[in-house]
């Protein structure tokens, strides 16, 4: 059986930047073991699998890291919508259904960005900070917050976010939660952004994620409260880097970004 595979760089308008995701659309779900094997073979942070729903604009979506299936992935959702919008230009809106977060609406805006409508996952302050979190970061947090996805480490200075060194063995002990470090922007280098972040996910099979759409559903409301504004532009300061446009709208967070096609091909697996 041959399957079309597309690889897309998400949250960037420049090839070899942002975060890469593989997208595979099938008529029916492959076996879980097959999907996991494909994701492991791809060795990208996520591979998204989609199956058409009952209407032309509806799809079911699942995401797999090289290690395991995950509940929610923003950049692979953006990559999936990018492929669908390009494959079916008549579509103006796509609805994606995922078990963990329900139905998501994705649109292509007039300026070409893809906008995803996600649940607001604002973190709460963490009173009992795990010792493995403190031991796993070379710079002590100023504050720590937590949601169902990750610990949010807030720093006072950009240099802390950019220079912090992690101990993956220690951070793995936080499983199933990952770690994001963040601060408000201060320098000319990041003058076009409201906040920056980096995302570490050794607990779920990775190292540092280039750009993480899902974590911005927590970062955006956190910084919206602090900065007194609901529309924010964020930069994820990984080696590849990526720009995430955020809008906090009550219990939803609109996450927008660009995407660039990298690869289209076929994989062959036994039926």
N, C-alpha and C positions, 0 to 999 in steps of 0.2 A: 504494500500500500504506500502510495506517495502522498505526502502532505506538504502543502505550501508553507513556507516559513518566511516571515519578514522580521528584520531586525531594525529597530528605530532608535535614534538618539533623542531622548525626551528632555524637555525643559531647556532647550537650546535651539538657536537658529543656525548653529555652526557644527558641521560634521566633526566627529571625534571629541565633542564636548557633551555636557549633560550626562544622562544616565541611559545606558543601553537596555533595551528589553526585546525579547523575542515574542512574536505574536503568531498563533496558529489557530485558524478557524476550521472547525470540523462540523459535519452534519450531525454527529452524535458524539457523546463523550467517549474518549478513549478510556481504557482501564486506568485506574489510579496509578498502578505500577508503571504503565507505559508513559504517562504524563510525567511522573517523577523521573524516570530514566531519561527522557528527552531533556528535561530541565537540568538534570545533572550533567548530561553530555554538552548542553549549550554552555554551561558554566557562566551564565550571566546572573546578575542579582535576581532577576525574575524572568520567567517565561509565562505568558498569559495564554490561556486556552479559552476559546469562545465557541458557543453553540447557538445557532439561531433560535429565537423564540417564536411565539405565535403570530407576531406581526413583523413587517419588514424592518422596523426600526428598533426591535427588541432583541437583545442577546443575553445569554447567561455567561458569566465569566468566572474563571478560577485562576489563581496565581500560584506558581511553584517556584521556590528558590532551589538552588542546587541540592539542598538538604531536605526540605520539607514543604508541604503545602502551607501557605500563609493566608491569613484572614482578609488582608486588605493591602493593596499596593497602588499608590497613586501614579507613579511614572509608567508602569505597565498598562494602566488604564488609559492614560494619555496616548501611549503608543498604539494601543488597540483602536481607540477612536480615530486616530490619525489614519490608520490603515483602512478602516471602514468608510470614513468620509472620502478618501481618495478612490476607493473601489466603487463606491455608490454615491456619485456627486449629487444625486437627487435628494439625498438625506440632509436634513437641516438639524435634526435632533436625533440622538441615539439614547436609548434607555438600556442600561446594563444592570442585570440582577445578580447579586452576590449574596450567598447565604448569611454571612456575618453582618452585612450592613444594609441589606435590602436593595431597593431600586435606586439607581443613580441616574441622573439626567446629564447628558453631555451635549454641548452645542459648539458649533464653530462660529466664533464672533466675526464681526465685520472686518476686524483688523487681522484676521487669519489665525488668531490664537484659539486653542481648544480650551473650553471652560467646563470644569467638572463640578457637579453639585454634590458635596459630601456632608455627612453628619459632623456637627461640631463636637470635637473631642477634647475640649479644654481641660488641661490637667489641674489637679488640686495640690496644694502644698503638702509636701511629704515631711511628717514630723519624725518618723523613725527611719533615718537614712541607713541603708545597709552598709556594713563594713566593707563588703566586696566592692561597692561602688566607690567609696572613698579610697580604698587601696588600689582600685583599678585606674585611677586618673592621677596624673602627676601634679595637677593643680587643684587645690581644694575648692569645692563649689562655694559660691556666695549664697545661693539658694538652691533648693531641689524641689521639683514638682513631679507629679506622676499621673499617668492615665493608663488605659488598658494596653497600650503599646510600648511605652518607654518611660524611663526616668528622664526628666528635663533638668539639666544642670545649667543654671544661670550664672554667668560671669559678669564682672564689672568692665572688663577690658577686651577689646578685639584681640590683643596679643595672646590672651589666655585661650580663646577659642582656636586661634591659629596654631598655637605652639603646644597645646596640651598633648601629652604622650599617654597612651592607654596600655594597660596590661590585659590582653585578650583573655588570658586564663582566669583572671579575677572577674572580668565582666561576664564571662560565660556563666558564672555562678548566679547571675541575676535572671537567668532563663525562667520564664519565656520573654522577659522584658529586655528591650534594647536601651541604648543611651544616646540622648542628643544633648550637645552643648551649644549654648547660644548666648548672644549679647546684643545690645543695641549698637548700631553703627555710630562711629565717632570720627573716622578719618576721611580724608579726601579720596582715598582708595575706594571706599565703599559709599561715597556720597549719594549715589543713586538708589540706595537701599535703606530700608528702615531697620532691619536686623539681619544678622548672619547666623549661620549654624553649621555644625558638622554632626554626622550621624554614624554611630558605631553599632554593629549588629553581630558580634561574635556569638551571642546567645542563640542566634537563628541561622548560623552557617556561613556568615560572611565576615568582613573586616570593617572597612569604612565604605559606606554607600555613597556614590557620587552625588546623587540628588534624590531626595525622598519626598514624594508628594504627600503621602499619607501623614507624615509627622507634622506637616504644616497645618493640618486640621486641628492640631493642638497648639502649635507655635503661634499661629495667626491670632486666635482669641486671647492667648496669653499676652502677646505684645499689643493687641488692640486695646486692652484694658490699661496697660501701662502707658501707652503713647496717646491715648484718647482719640483714636482714629480707627475706622473700620476697613479702610482700603490700605493695603500695605504691599510693598515690594520687598522680597527676600532674596538673599543670595546664599546658596549652600557652598561653603568654601572648601570643597574637596579639590583634589588635583585637577579633575575635569571641570568642575564648577557648573553651576546652573542657576537660572533665574526663575523664581516662582512668584506669580502674581496672586494675591490673596484678597478676598473680601469676606468679612464676617457679617452674616445676615441671620441674626437670632440663633436658632438651633442648627443652622447650616453654615458651611464654609465653602465659598466658591474658590476653587483652585484652578488657575489658568497658566498656560505655557505654550511654547512653540515645540516643534518636533521636526526632525530631519531623517529621511530614509537613508539607511546604510546598506542594507542587503535584502535581496529577494532570491529565494532558492527553493529547493525541494529536499526533503528527507525521506528515506525509504525505511519502513519498518515492516515486520512480519505481521500479518493479520491474525 
